[in-house]
Amino acid sequence: MPTEAELYDAALSHFADNDLETAVNAFKKLIDTYPDYIEGYLGLGHAYERLSLYDEAIDAVQKAIAINPKDPLAYTSLSICYQRKGMIQEAEDAMAKSQELQMESSGSS
């Protein structure tokens, strides 16, 4: 069985090649195999966002947040998805949460 990193690298390769449908399928395979691998959900969200499938992107990123609600990058990704969909207040709220988490993590170092 491929490792998390191997599946993630394969999905990223498709994403980098702008083969977005294949990337979506590869990220889904990663998530199906390793359901707690947050990067898989974030990658899936980015692929959906590039395909202009904003509801799907938001759903994927929200699943990443459910796994790790303290990840500022996930909230930044969510903010971008909301912005692309025209949900400005939600985008601002998600970015504020990202910044709050970044401040917390830098203050605790």
All heavy atoms as an XYZ file, in Angstrom:
846
protein
N       0.850     -1.195      0.000
C       0.000      0.000      0.000
C       0.888      1.250      0.000
O       1.837      1.339      0.768
C      -0.894      0.001      1.247
C      -1.673      1.275      1.408
S      -2.645      1.413      2.925
C      -3.872      0.177      2.616
N       0.565      2.201     -0.866
C       1.361      3.440     -0.887
C       1.224      4.207      0.429
O       0.184      4.156      1.085
C       0.756      4.243     -2.027
C      -0.156      3.331     -2.763
C      -0.493      2.200     -1.857
N       2.263      4.921      0.769
C       2.233      5.743      1.978
C       1.446      7.027      1.730
O       1.149      7.378      0.582
C       3.660      6.135      2.420
O       4.214      7.014      1.425
C       4.541      4.918      2.622
N       1.143      7.732      2.828
C       0.472      9.030      2.712
C       1.266      9.961      1.802
O       0.717     10.612      0.916
C       0.340      9.683      4.093
C      -0.537      8.950      5.044
C      -0.393      9.459      6.482
O       0.651     10.054      6.827
O      -1.327      9.248      7.264
N       2.572     10.009      2.037
C       3.431     10.918      1.275
C       3.451     10.553     -0.210
O       3.437     11.448     -1.070
C       4.847     10.913      1.845
N       3.476      9.272     -0.523
C       3.492      8.859     -1.933
C       2.195      9.248     -2.641
O       2.219      9.774     -3.764
C       3.712      7.343     -2.032
C       5.120      6.914     -1.644
C       5.269      5.416     -1.461
O       4.258      4.704     -1.248
O       6.418      4.948     -1.530
N       1.066      9.012     -1.987
C      -0.214      9.394     -2.584
C      -0.340     10.909     -2.709
O      -0.838     11.425     -3.720
C      -1.376      8.831     -1.753
C      -1.555      7.315     -1.797
C      -2.620      6.874     -0.804
C      -1.909      6.854     -3.202
N       0.132     11.624     -1.689
C       0.078     13.085     -1.721
C       0.956     13.630     -2.844
O       0.532     14.507     -3.609
C       0.512     13.643     -0.369
C       0.423     15.142     -0.256
C      -0.802     15.797     -0.288
C       1.567     15.912     -0.105
C      -0.897     17.178     -0.179
C       1.491     17.293      0.009
C       0.256     17.911     -0.036
O       0.170     19.284      0.069
N       2.165     13.102     -2.968
C       3.073     13.553     -4.028
C       2.482     13.296     -5.411
O       2.607     14.137     -6.311
C       4.437     12.876     -3.901
C       5.245     13.390     -2.725
O       4.881     14.438     -2.140
O       6.248     12.733     -2.368
N       1.832     12.153     -5.590
C       1.211     11.847     -6.881
C       0.085     12.840     -7.177
O      -0.017     13.366     -8.293
C       0.677     10.415     -6.884
N      -0.744     13.126     -6.176
C      -1.837     14.073     -6.366
C      -1.299     15.471     -6.672
O      -1.803     16.156     -7.566
C      -2.728     14.099     -5.121
N      -0.265     15.875     -5.935
C       0.341     17.196     -6.175
C       0.930     17.305     -7.569
O       0.865     18.363     -8.195
C       1.446     17.460     -5.148
C       1.042     18.098     -3.840
C       2.281     18.396     -3.004
C       0.221     19.346     -4.027
N       1.504     16.212     -8.037
C       2.083     16.206     -9.381
C       1.001     16.483    -10.432
O       1.205     17.285    -11.348
C       2.769     14.863     -9.643
O       3.296     14.837    -10.942
N      -0.152     15.844    -10.296
C      -1.260     16.095    -11.225
C      -1.738     17.543    -11.102
O      -2.024     18.193    -12.107
C      -2.422     15.140    -10.940
C      -2.095     13.707    -11.211
N      -1.732     13.227    -12.449
C      -2.072     12.635    -10.377
C      -1.503     11.940    -12.375
N      -1.695     11.553    -11.122
N      -1.814     18.034     -9.879
C      -2.225     19.417     -9.647
C      -1.248     20.380    -10.320
O      -1.652     21.313    -11.009
C      -2.315     19.684     -8.142
C      -2.832     21.051     -7.795
C      -4.191     21.312     -7.787
C      -1.961     22.078     -7.476
C      -4.680     22.577     -7.458
C      -2.438     23.334     -7.156
C      -3.794     23.586     -7.146
N       0.047     20.132    -10.135
C       1.081     20.998    -10.722
C       1.028     20.977    -12.248
O       1.326     21.985    -12.899
C       2.463     20.570    -10.233
N       0.640     19.837    -12.809
C       0.515     19.715    -14.268
C      -0.810     20.276    -14.783
O      -1.106     20.187    -15.971
C       0.629     18.253    -14.687
C       2.023     17.688    -14.497
O       2.991     18.481    -14.400
O       2.149     16.447    -14.442
N      -1.608     20.832    -13.877
C      -2.923     21.382    -14.198
C      -3.888     20.310    -14.713
O      -4.833     20.609    -15.430
C      -2.827     22.554    -15.182
C      -3.952     23.539    -14.995
O      -4.414     23.762    -13.890
N      -4.410     24.140    -16.082
N      -3.619     19.062    -14.341
C      -4.515     17.947    -14.642
C      -5.445     17.812    -13.430
O      -5.288     16.930    -12.592
C      -3.700     16.668    -14.885
C      -4.558     15.498    -15.304
O      -5.796     15.670    -15.446
O      -4.000     14.403    -15.487
N      -6.385     18.746    -13.345
C      -7.150     18.929    -12.120
C      -8.135     17.804    -11.830
O      -8.324     17.429    -10.676
C      -7.855     20.280    -12.148
C      -6.909     21.487    -12.269
C      -7.705     22.776    -12.395
C      -5.964     21.552    -11.079
N      -8.755     17.253    -12.848
C      -9.687     16.140    -12.622
C      -8.937     14.938    -12.047
O      -9.406     14.285    -11.111
C     -10.406     15.758    -13.915
C     -11.333     16.825    -14.454
C     -12.585     17.034    -13.621
O     -12.927     16.171    -12.786
O     -13.230     18.086    -13.798
N      -7.761     14.651    -12.603
C      -6.953     13.541    -12.091
C      -6.460     13.862    -10.685
O      -6.420     12.981     -9.817
C      -5.772     13.248    -13.039
O      -6.300     13.005    -14.349
C      -4.991     12.026    -12.582
N      -6.127     15.117    -10.440
C      -5.696     15.532     -9.101
C      -6.817     15.318     -8.094
O      -6.582     14.799     -6.996
C      -5.242     16.990     -9.105
N      -8.035     15.705     -8.460
C      -9.183     15.500     -7.565
C      -9.305     14.023     -7.214
O      -9.445     13.653     -6.046
C     -10.490     16.036     -8.200
C     -11.716     15.480     -7.490
C     -10.502     17.564     -8.182
N      -9.238     13.171     -8.223
C      -9.357     11.731     -7.980
C      -8.219     11.211     -7.117
O      -8.429     10.360     -6.249
C      -9.442     10.969     -9.295
C     -10.751     11.227    -10.016
O     -11.781     11.467     -9.391
N     -10.719     11.200    -11.327
N      -7.021     11.735     -7.322
C      -5.869     11.305     -6.531
C      -5.991     11.768     -5.081
O      -5.683     11.013     -4.148
C      -4.575     11.827     -7.162
N      -6.461     12.993     -4.875
C      -6.677     13.465     -3.506
C      -7.781     12.660     -2.826
O      -7.688     12.344     -1.637
C      -7.001     14.960     -3.472
C      -5.810     15.850     -3.652
C      -5.740     16.743     -4.702
C      -4.742     15.809     -2.757
C      -4.638     17.575     -4.875
C      -3.633     16.633     -2.917
C      -3.588     17.513     -3.979
N      -8.826     12.307     -3.569
C      -9.900     11.482     -3.000
C      -9.372     10.107     -2.595
O      -9.752      9.574     -1.536
C     -11.051     11.339     -3.995
C     -11.912     12.576     -4.114
C     -13.039     12.312     -5.107
C     -13.965     13.483     -5.236
N     -15.058     13.205     -6.191
N      -8.501      9.539     -3.424
C      -7.908      8.236     -3.091
C      -7.076      8.356     -1.815
O      -7.136      7.488     -0.937
C      -7.049      7.729     -4.244
C      -6.389      6.393     -3.967
C      -5.562      5.915     -5.137
C      -4.878      4.605     -4.785
N      -3.998      4.152     -5.867
N      -6.325      9.434     -1.704
C      -5.524      9.687     -0.505
C      -6.418      9.765      0.727
O      -6.156      9.115      1.743
C      -4.729     10.984     -0.682
C      -4.035     11.563      0.543
C      -3.017     10.601      1.127
C      -3.378     12.896      0.196
N      -7.497     10.520      0.632
C      -8.414     10.699      1.754
C      -9.114      9.385      2.104
O      -9.303      9.067      3.281
C      -9.435     11.801      1.419
C      -8.749     13.160      1.361
C     -10.581     11.816      2.414
C      -9.573     14.232      0.681
N      -9.497      8.634      1.076
C     -10.149      7.344      1.334
C      -9.210      6.390      2.063
O      -9.634      5.627      2.926
C     -10.604      6.693      0.027
C     -11.808      7.391     -0.588
O     -12.473      8.176      0.124
O     -12.079      7.153     -1.784
N      -7.921      6.451      1.717
C      -6.936      5.554      2.316
C      -6.480      6.052      3.680
O      -6.285      5.258      4.605
C      -5.715      5.411      1.372
O      -6.190      5.051      0.067
C      -4.765      4.335      1.869
N      -6.308      7.365      3.803
C      -5.830      7.988      5.045
C      -6.789      9.128      5.414
O      -6.512     10.296      5.142
C      -4.410      8.513      4.866
C      -3.410      7.448      4.511
C      -2.993      7.264      3.190
C      -2.884      6.609      5.490
C      -2.080      6.272      2.865
C      -1.972      5.613      5.177
C      -1.579      5.451      3.858
O      -0.677      4.455      3.539
N      -7.924      8.807      6.026
C      -8.971      9.819      6.238
C      -8.616     10.951      7.199
O      -9.305     11.964      7.224
C     -10.155      9.005      6.771
C      -9.611      7.702      7.187
C      -8.336      7.479      6.446
N      -7.543     10.830      7.955
C      -7.148     11.908      8.867
C      -5.974     12.730      8.342
O      -5.398     13.531      9.080
C      -6.798     11.341     10.248
C      -8.030     10.787     10.954
O      -9.139     11.279     10.673
O      -7.878      9.868     11.769
N      -5.612     12.549      7.090
C      -4.471     13.256      6.504
C      -4.953     14.623      6.003
O      -5.493     14.754      4.909
C      -3.870     12.414      5.376
C      -2.503     12.849      4.932
C      -1.407     12.787      5.784
C      -2.297     13.310      3.641
C      -0.146     13.180      5.365
C      -1.037     13.702      3.209
C       0.028     13.635      4.076
O       1.275     14.021      3.660
N      -4.740     15.634      6.818
C      -5.286     16.968      6.562
C      -4.859     17.539      5.210
O      -5.642     18.191      4.519
C      -4.932     17.931      7.724
C      -5.676     19.261      7.580
C      -3.445     18.123      7.854
C      -5.542     20.180      8.779
N      -3.623     17.274      4.808
C      -3.136     17.819      3.542
C      -3.940     17.307      2.349
O      -4.050     17.980      1.330
C      -1.647     17.515      3.355
C      -0.739     18.315      4.257
C      -0.585     17.710      5.658
O      -1.234     16.687      5.962
O       0.176     18.278      6.453
N      -4.495     16.114      2.483
C      -5.331     15.577      1.409
C      -6.580     16.415      1.197
O      -6.968     16.713      0.062
N      -7.209     16.819      2.291
C      -8.406     17.658      2.190
C      -8.065     19.053      1.678
O      -8.809     19.620      0.877
C      -9.111     17.760      3.542
C      -9.706     16.451      3.988
C      -9.031     15.644      4.896
C     -10.930     16.013      3.501
C      -9.556     14.429      5.307
C     -11.471     14.809      3.900
C     -10.781     14.013      4.798
O     -11.297     12.818      5.195
N      -6.943     19.595      2.141
C      -6.538     20.922      1.661
C      -6.214     20.879      0.173
O      -6.607     21.776     -0.584
C      -5.349     21.442      2.468
C      -5.649     21.779      3.928
C      -4.364     22.149      4.661
C      -6.671     22.890      4.031
N      -5.507     19.846     -0.252
C      -5.198     19.695     -1.674
C      -6.457     19.541     -2.509
O      -6.591     20.147     -3.582
N      -7.384     18.726     -2.009
C      -8.655     18.548     -2.709
C      -9.389     19.883     -2.812
O      -9.919     20.226     -3.873
C      -9.508     17.512     -1.968
C     -10.871     17.193     -2.571
C     -10.736     16.626     -3.984
C     -11.619     16.218     -1.668
N      -9.369     20.645     -1.737
C     -10.001     21.966     -1.758
C      -9.384     22.880     -2.795
O     -10.095     23.578     -3.530
N      -8.059     22.868     -2.890
C      -7.385     23.716     -3.885
C      -7.725     23.275     -5.305
O      -7.936     24.116     -6.189
C      -5.871     23.697     -3.670
C      -5.431     24.437     -2.454
N      -5.638     25.782     -2.277
C      -4.803     24.010     -1.339
C      -5.154     26.157     -1.105
N      -4.647     25.096     -0.514
N      -7.776     21.967     -5.527
C      -8.116     21.470     -6.863
C      -9.549     21.871     -7.234
O      -9.795     22.342     -8.354
C      -7.936     19.954     -6.924
N     -10.475     21.690     -6.305
C     -11.856     22.106     -6.573
C     -11.937     23.609     -6.810
O     -12.667     24.071     -7.692
C     -12.766     21.744     -5.395
C     -13.240     20.310     -5.368
C     -13.315     19.622     -4.164
C     -13.659     19.656     -6.525
C     -13.785     18.308     -4.117
C     -14.121     18.357     -6.483
C     -14.192     17.685     -5.270
O     -14.661     16.401     -5.233
N     -11.187     24.379     -6.041
C     -11.203     25.838     -6.203
C     -10.721     26.218     -7.603
O     -11.311     27.075     -8.259
C     -10.343     26.479     -5.111
C     -10.378     27.990     -5.116
C      -9.147     28.600     -5.740
O      -8.064     28.003     -5.615
O      -9.264     29.662     -6.357
N      -9.674     25.561     -8.077
C      -9.163     25.843     -9.429
C     -10.165     25.440    -10.503
O     -10.169     26.005    -11.593
C      -7.839     25.107     -9.662
C      -6.678     25.634     -8.863
C      -5.763     26.593     -9.596
N      -5.121     26.051    -10.755
C      -3.936     25.452    -10.765
N      -3.243     25.302     -9.660
N      -3.440     25.000    -11.890
N     -11.020     24.451    -10.192
C     -12.071     24.029    -11.127
C     -13.336     24.874    -10.992
O     -14.338     24.606    -11.643
C     -12.420     22.550    -10.886
C     -11.381     21.537    -11.336
C     -11.650     20.167    -10.721
C     -11.365     21.444    -12.871
N     -13.284     25.893    -10.131
C     -14.429     26.772     -9.837
C     -15.589     26.016     -9.197
O     -16.749     26.415     -9.322
C     -14.902     27.510    -11.098
O     -13.861     28.302    -11.622
N     -15.286     24.931     -8.495
C     -16.290     24.164     -7.745
C     -16.187     24.597     -6.287
O     -15.646     23.890     -5.431
C     -16.050     22.658     -7.915
C     -16.162     22.141     -9.352
C     -15.712     20.691     -9.441
C     -17.596     22.295     -9.849
N     -16.700     25.783     -6.013
C     -16.450     26.422     -4.723
C     -17.143     25.727     -3.556
O     -16.573     25.649     -2.473
C     -16.815     27.899     -4.787
C     -16.074     28.610     -5.899
C     -16.751     29.273     -6.907
C     -14.677     28.563     -5.960
C     -16.062     29.899     -7.936
C     -13.987     29.182     -6.984
C     -14.680     29.843     -7.960
O     -13.992     30.445     -8.973
N     -18.357     25.233     -3.753
C     -19.031     24.533     -2.658
C     -18.248     23.283     -2.254
O     -18.070     22.999     -1.069
C     -20.460     24.153     -3.039
C     -21.382     25.359     -3.147
O     -21.121     26.377     -2.449
O     -22.358     25.295     -3.913
N     -17.765     22.537     -3.255
C     -16.969     21.347     -2.981
C     -15.655     21.719     -2.299
O     -15.188     21.027     -1.395
C     -16.702     20.562     -4.268
C     -17.944     19.927     -4.872
C     -18.742     20.847     -5.795
O     -18.559     22.098     -5.754
O     -19.593     20.322     -6.541
N     -15.060     22.829     -2.745
C     -13.805     23.295     -2.146
C     -14.016     23.658     -0.679
O     -13.226     23.267      0.191
C     -13.268     24.496     -2.921
N     -15.077     24.383     -0.402
C     -15.382     24.783      0.975
C     -15.602     23.552      1.838
O     -15.081     23.456      2.957
C     -16.599     25.734      0.997
C     -16.210     27.092      0.392
C     -17.149     25.896      2.408
C     -17.387     27.992      0.045
N     -16.327     22.575      1.328
C     -16.592     21.347      2.076
C     -15.284     20.616      2.401
O     -15.074     20.182      3.536
C     -17.528     20.441      1.274
C     -17.899     19.191      2.031
O     -18.449     19.314      3.147
O     -17.636     18.085      1.521
N     -14.400     20.504      1.420
C     -13.126     19.804      1.642
C     -12.293     20.522      2.699
O     -11.725     19.886      3.600
C     -12.352     19.688      0.326
N     -12.214     21.839      2.608
C     -11.413     22.604      3.567
C     -12.032     22.545      4.967
O     -11.319     22.449      5.968
C     -11.214     24.057      3.085
C     -10.509     24.886      4.129
C     -10.439     24.077      1.770
N     -13.355     22.568      5.034
C     -14.002     22.447      6.344
C     -13.703     21.087      6.990
O     -13.580     20.992      8.209
C     -15.508     22.678      6.226
C     -15.825     24.139      6.015
C     -17.296     24.420      5.771
O     -18.034     23.577      5.269
N     -17.722     25.622      6.113
N     -13.544     20.052      6.180
C     -13.165     18.738      6.717
C     -11.740     18.783      7.267
O     -11.444     18.159      8.281
C     -13.334     17.662      5.663
C     -14.799     17.354      5.408
C     -14.996     16.340      4.321
C     -16.497     16.098      4.136
N     -16.793     15.305      2.954
N     -10.859     19.522      6.603
C      -9.496     19.696      7.119
C      -9.539     20.408      8.467
O      -8.831     20.022      9.407
C      -8.645     20.477      6.117
N     -10.375     21.422      8.565
C     -10.505     22.171      9.820
C     -11.054     21.278     10.926
O     -10.628     21.376     12.079
C     -11.366     23.432      9.601
C     -10.593     24.437      8.739
C     -11.778     24.058     10.934
C     -11.407     25.610      8.244
N     -11.966     20.385     10.575
C     -12.509     19.461     11.575
C     -11.403     18.555     12.134
O     -11.423     18.208     13.315
C     -13.632     18.628     10.968
N     -10.436     18.206     11.299
C      -9.324     17.368     11.747
C      -8.386     18.163     12.644
O      -7.935     17.676     13.677
C      -8.555     16.787     10.538
C      -9.454     15.806      9.780
C      -7.256     16.103     10.987
C      -8.904     15.397      8.436
N      -8.076     19.405     12.229
C      -7.173     20.247     13.017
C      -7.705     21.677     13.038
O      -7.355     22.484     12.168
C      -5.750     20.219     12.461
C      -4.805     21.052     13.305
O      -5.186     21.619     14.325
N      -3.561     21.140     12.874
N      -8.533     21.998     14.031
C      -9.110     23.341     14.089
C      -8.114     24.440     14.447
O      -8.476     25.615     14.474
C     -10.203     23.221     15.153
C      -9.970     21.955     15.870
C      -9.077     21.099     15.031
N      -6.870     24.092     14.687
C      -5.842     25.089     15.030
C      -4.893     25.367     13.866
O      -3.853     26.003     14.050
C      -5.026     24.602     16.237
C      -5.853     24.394     17.489
C      -6.016     25.676     18.223
C      -6.676     25.445     19.572
N      -7.083     26.686     20.173
N      -5.213     24.895     12.663
C      -4.336     25.065     11.503
C      -4.670     26.371     10.780
O      -5.696     26.470     10.114
C      -4.493     23.885     10.547
C      -3.537     23.932      9.372
O      -2.926     24.992      9.116
O      -3.395     22.903      8.700
N      -3.808     27.393     10.899
C      -4.117     28.671     10.259
C      -4.200     28.574      8.735
O      -4.988     29.281      8.108
C      -2.980     29.594     10.692
C      -1.977     28.774     11.396
C      -2.576     27.433     11.673
N      -3.399     27.688      8.133
C      -3.423     27.542      6.672
C      -4.795     27.088      6.193
O      -5.272     27.526      5.154
C      -2.349     26.559      6.216
C      -2.297     26.277      4.722
C      -2.039     27.548      3.939
C      -1.225     25.246      4.420
N      -5.446     26.225      6.953
C      -6.775     25.752      6.565
C      -7.766     26.917      6.523
O      -8.588     27.013      5.597
C      -7.242     24.664      7.520
N      -7.672     27.810      7.494
C      -8.574     28.965      7.504
C      -8.242     29.941      6.382
O      -9.141     30.571      5.818
C      -8.553     29.665      8.867
C      -9.298     28.889      9.918
C      -8.625     28.032     10.779
C     -10.683     28.983     10.036
C      -9.304     27.302     11.745
C     -11.370     28.256     10.989
C     -10.674     27.415     11.838
O     -11.356     26.684     12.775
N      -6.974     30.064      6.037
C      -6.600     30.895      4.893
C      -7.193     30.317      3.613
O      -7.743     31.042      2.783
C      -5.070     31.001      4.776
O      -4.552     31.600      5.967
C      -4.658     31.826      3.568
N      -7.093     28.997      3.470
C      -7.678     28.331      2.301
C      -9.189     28.531      2.261
O      -9.764     28.791      1.200
C      -7.351     26.840      2.324
O      -5.962     26.632      2.202
N      -9.828     28.421      3.412
C     -11.271     28.621      3.483
C     -11.631     30.052      3.078
O     -12.590     30.277      2.332
C     -11.773     28.317      4.896
C     -13.280     28.374      5.109
C     -14.005     27.367      4.229
C     -13.608     28.137      6.578
N     -10.835     31.000      3.538
C     -11.067     32.401      3.188
C     -11.010     32.603      1.677
O     -11.859     33.286      1.092
C     -10.037     33.291      3.887
O     -10.191     34.635      3.480
N     -10.039     31.991      1.025
C      -9.897     32.113     -0.428
C     -11.119     31.531     -1.134
O     -11.656     32.134     -2.070
C      -8.600     31.430     -0.899
C      -7.388     32.227     -0.409
C      -8.584     31.279     -2.428
C      -6.071     31.495     -0.530
N     -11.561     30.377     -0.671
C     -12.743     29.750     -1.277
C     -13.974     30.634     -1.126
O     -14.742     30.819     -2.084
C     -12.996     28.378     -0.661
S     -11.721     27.153     -1.021
N     -14.169     31.175      0.072
C     -15.303     32.070      0.293
C     -15.197     33.309     -0.602
O     -16.180     33.765     -1.174
C     -15.386     32.503      1.753
C     -15.971     31.486      2.696
C     -15.464     31.351      3.981
C     -17.057     30.683      2.343
C     -16.012     30.442      4.879
C     -17.603     29.776      3.223
C     -17.080     29.657      4.496
O     -17.625     28.761      5.381
N     -13.995     33.848     -0.712
C     -13.801     35.039     -1.534
C     -14.160     34.754     -2.988
O     -14.855     35.540     -3.629
C     -12.358     35.515     -1.422
C     -12.082     36.774     -2.204
C     -10.637     37.204     -2.121
O      -9.781     36.464     -1.647
N     -10.354     38.387     -2.592
N     -13.694     33.616     -3.505
C     -13.987     33.252     -4.894
C     -15.495     33.100     -5.129
O     -15.987     33.368     -6.217
C     -13.294     31.946     -5.268
C     -11.795     31.996     -5.193
C     -11.181     32.411     -6.513
N      -9.753     32.167     -6.512
C      -8.835     33.076     -6.236
N      -9.201     34.295     -5.918
N      -7.563     32.777     -6.274
N     -16.200     32.666     -4.093
C     -17.648     32.478     -4.214
C     -18.415     33.776     -3.974
O     -19.622     33.822     -4.162
C     -18.102     31.401     -3.227
C     -19.496     30.922     -3.497
C     -19.888     29.720     -2.691
C     -21.339     29.391     -3.045
N     -21.956     28.507     -2.125
N     -17.705     34.833     -3.586
C     -18.356     36.113     -3.345
C     -18.916     36.256     -1.946
O     -19.690     37.175     -1.682
N     -18.510     35.385     -1.045
C     -18.984     35.422      0.340
C     -17.964     36.211      1.168
O     -17.150     35.648      1.894
C     -19.158     33.986      0.856
C     -20.165     33.178      0.056
S     -20.176     31.414      0.487
C     -20.878     31.479      2.139
N     -18.017     37.529      1.023
C     -16.966     38.402      1.546
C     -16.897     38.379      3.072
O     -15.809     38.278      3.648
C     -17.149     39.838      1.018
C     -17.131     39.845     -0.523
C     -16.078     40.764      1.585
C     -15.927     39.155     -1.156
N     -18.022     38.469      3.744
C     -17.989     38.466      5.213
C     -17.408     37.157      5.740
O     -16.576     37.163      6.659
C     -19.382     38.692      5.802
C     -19.361     38.817      7.327
C     -18.490     39.985      7.789
O     -18.686     41.118      7.366
N     -17.515     39.720      8.651
N     -17.804     36.033      5.156
C     -17.272     34.739      5.571
C     -15.773     34.658      5.292
O     -15.012     34.111      6.095
C     -18.004     33.597      4.861
C     -19.455     33.440      5.279
C     -20.434     34.337      4.518
O     -20.005     35.282      3.818
O     -21.649     34.102      4.664
N     -15.358     35.228      4.156
C     -13.935     35.245      3.816
C     -13.148     36.059      4.845
O     -12.070     35.629      5.293
C     -13.727     35.831      2.417
N     -13.674     37.213      5.215
C     -13.001     38.046      6.213
C     -12.951     37.352      7.573
O     -11.935     37.411      8.265
C     -13.697     39.403      6.318
C     -13.479     40.266      5.092
C     -14.229     41.582      5.127
O     -15.009     41.827      6.077
O     -14.028     42.380      4.196
N     -14.036     36.682      7.952
C     -14.066     35.970      9.229
C     -13.038     34.831      9.257
O     -12.342     34.642     10.251
C     -15.465     35.407      9.503
C     -16.502     36.499      9.752
O     -16.113     37.673      9.980
O     -17.702     36.175      9.701
N     -12.956     34.085      8.148
C     -11.996     32.970      8.079
C     -10.563     33.499      8.125
O      -9.696     32.910      8.789
C     -12.240     32.138      6.821
N     -10.295     34.616      7.457
C      -8.945     35.188      7.477
C      -8.612     35.702      8.869
O      -7.482     35.549      9.344
C      -8.810     36.301      6.438
C      -7.386     36.828      6.323
S      -6.128     35.542      6.016
C      -6.519     35.083      4.347
N      -9.578     36.291      9.542
C      -9.350     36.757     10.916
C      -9.007     35.579     11.824
O      -8.112     35.672     12.672
C     -10.580     37.499     11.431
N      -9.694     34.467     11.638
C      -9.405     33.268     12.433
C      -7.995     32.757     12.128
O      -7.249     32.375     13.043
C     -10.453     32.185     12.154
C     -10.257     30.924     12.936
C     -10.491     31.144     14.423
C     -10.416     29.839     15.190
N     -10.586     30.025     16.624
N      -7.603     32.772     10.877
C      -6.254     32.358     10.496
C      -5.212     33.238     11.188
O      -4.233     32.732     11.757
C      -6.074     32.441      8.980
O      -4.740     32.165      8.624
N      -5.433     34.537     11.151
C      -4.489     35.467     11.775
C      -4.445     35.282     13.283
O      -3.368     35.337     13.893
C      -4.838     36.900     11.385
C      -4.596     37.176      9.918
C      -5.148     38.499      9.441
O      -6.019     39.091     10.073
N      -4.654     38.952      8.295
N      -5.589     35.044     13.897
C      -5.649     34.788     15.345
C      -4.839     33.543     15.697
O      -4.047     33.554     16.662
C      -7.113     34.597     15.739
C      -7.325     34.173     17.185
C      -8.779     33.821     17.451
O      -9.683     34.510     16.944
O      -9.014     32.831     18.159
N      -4.988     32.484     14.930
C      -4.241     31.243     15.193
C      -2.738     31.435     14.970
O      -1.930     30.874     15.699
C      -4.777     30.107     14.327
C      -6.179     29.627     14.687
C      -6.713     28.685     13.610
C      -6.190     28.969     16.056
N      -2.393     32.239     13.953
C      -0.966     32.524     13.730
C      -0.380     33.289     14.896
O       0.748     33.008     15.323
C      -0.798     33.317     12.422
C      -1.054     32.513     11.170
C      -0.988     33.353      9.927
O      -0.344     34.395      9.874
N      -1.672     32.907      8.884
N      -1.125     34.237     15.431
C      -0.651     35.011     16.586
C      -0.479     34.103     17.804
O       0.513     34.208     18.522
C      -1.626     36.143     16.901
C      -1.745     37.191     15.827
S      -0.315     38.263     15.749
C      -0.639     39.287     17.170
N      -1.453     33.219     18.011
C      -1.376     32.292     19.130
C      -0.143     31.397     19.025
O       0.569     31.198     19.997
C      -2.625     31.407     19.196
C      -3.853     32.102     19.695
C      -5.090     31.205     19.644
O      -4.950     29.988     19.419
O      -6.192     31.746     19.820
N       0.107     30.875     17.833
C       1.231     29.956     17.663
C       2.567     30.692     17.761
O       3.538     30.143     18.288
C       1.135     29.181     16.352
O       1.326     30.038     15.251
N       2.630     31.931     17.297
C       3.899     32.670     17.405
C       4.136     33.144     18.842
O       5.255     33.241     19.282
C       3.933     33.839     16.436
O       2.983     34.809     16.790
N       3.058     33.376     19.570
C       3.183     33.788     20.960
C       3.582     32.659     21.887
O       4.162     32.884     22.941
N       3.312     31.431     21.470
C       3.628     30.290     22.326
C       5.004     29.701     22.051
O       5.430     28.790     22.721
C       2.556     29.199     22.165
O       2.587     28.679     20.852
N       5.713     30.227     21.046
C       7.037     29.681     20.721
C       8.083     30.233     21.645
O       8.100     31.339     22.002
C       7.479     29.984     19.307
O       6.460     30.037     18.399
